[in-house]
Amino acid sequence: MTAAAAYNHQVDGTEAQNKAINGLAQEFDVTTERLRTITNQFVEEMRKGLDHEGATVAMIPSYVTGRPTGEEVGRYLALDLGGTNLRVCEFELKGKGDYSVKQQKFVVSDALKTGDMRDLCDYIADSVDTFLTEHCTLPGEGEEKLQLGYTFSFPVLQTEINRGVLKQWTKGFSTKNAVGKDVALTLQEAISRRNLPVNVAAIVNDTVGTLMAYAYSFPDTVMGVILGTGTNASYYEKTANIKKWSPAENDVSAGSDEMVVNMEWGAFDCEREVLPLTMYDNKVNRQSRNIHQQLFEKMISGMYLGEIARNAMLQLIDQYLLFNGESSPALNTQWGFETAYLTAIENDKTADLSETKQILEETVGVASSTTLADRQMVKKIGEFVGRRAARLAASGIGGVMSHCGKVGQESIIAIDGSLFEFYPKFEHHIREGLTELFGQEAANKVRFALARDGSGLGAAIIAMMAHKHGKH
Ligand code: GLC
């Protein structure tokens, strides 16, 4: 899209409304030039993170070495904590990339997210107990425990495959007595209090799980990316490049030439040097539980897009340019406008945007009867916010590809998360961003693969690999 076309949006409204919407288009645009600047900075930050501890982009060694062969077999448990739900799964790995799974979901209440870590771990252990009772055959007396891969999708500074302390919370969690503590040990203690025959064999970031799950069928997969409630990525790095890392002498990963790195890219540019933050982003940041942290994530991921759009709408309402100047209790409330509404609105193909009307008037409770222009404007805002998120994700993906020397090569990128799966045109916009960065031919060589719920399978595979390497 040319610069002129980018700001030539039309709604069936007044001149002032059209002017406002084009102003927003400009504010939310990430120009090709800016995309390049961000990508270059991203590569620089990756280098810093590999070089020393404490860098903004943490680049955490995951202790996952080697690639799955697809021949892994056995019965493994997986836990998935990190978004809206807690999932407990049992995987039967059958080899040749084949598996079967039993799983159960449990809701993690806001009280648990903000309460004490002991209560959260007790809840998780109770959920494992319920799942085992309802779905599994337990090992008999004297038999080996069940091995569990724990997908814990927050920044954990790992020291072994099943040891690591929580660096900080992200995505709205603020559970107390957790930061600085070992996440596997705390869970293992809760499991042991219940005498469950379960061993926490591995701590797994969801991006690492996603990468491994896809690599189970396609060993050449380059990256695992999450574009969901939060955003992050992992990829295979040469151990020689992870300058800050020196393995303990008896560490099984010591001899490996590559290791998966959990980037924690959501933290990128918390110095606010290159990200094109708008006043709406600043407000989301200011009101968040983790002020000035995860700024890249706050511009990209599903937890925040609705909130950014809500703030943009409020600004228009206060100028009497939207909904006749009337808001609603939901719109006035933090988190009162879900990203899922934007998805539904962008998917509304009716000529009069009647589905949008229903969402705005019935679900969101906008008092006045909305006009077509109102609805078009909201739809446009969703489009701008989503396109910007996808383009920023492209700069992250592009940064990793440049760093790894993968530009121009056939590459598979495994992606999971509700944004990628459901947000209209998300993949299209990522691809467009990559095309601007690297040209059509190179962009065409990248394949994005949806690895739905991959992190559970990945965690089971990693638990298996850890177990095989004799980690108990
Ligand atoms: C947040 C977490 C990160 C996770 C991502 C996606 O950024 O810090 O660990 O991978 O969300 O769930």
Boltz pocket constraint, residues with backbone or C-beta under 6 A from the ligand:
constraints:
  - pocket:
      binder: B
      contacts: [[A, 82], [A, 152], [A, 153], [A, 154], [A, 155], [A, 170], [A, 171], [A, 205], [A, 206], [A, 207], [A, 226], [A, 228], [A, 229], [A, 230], [A, 231], [A, 232], [A, 233], [A, 264], [A, 266], [A, 297]]
      max_distance: 6.0
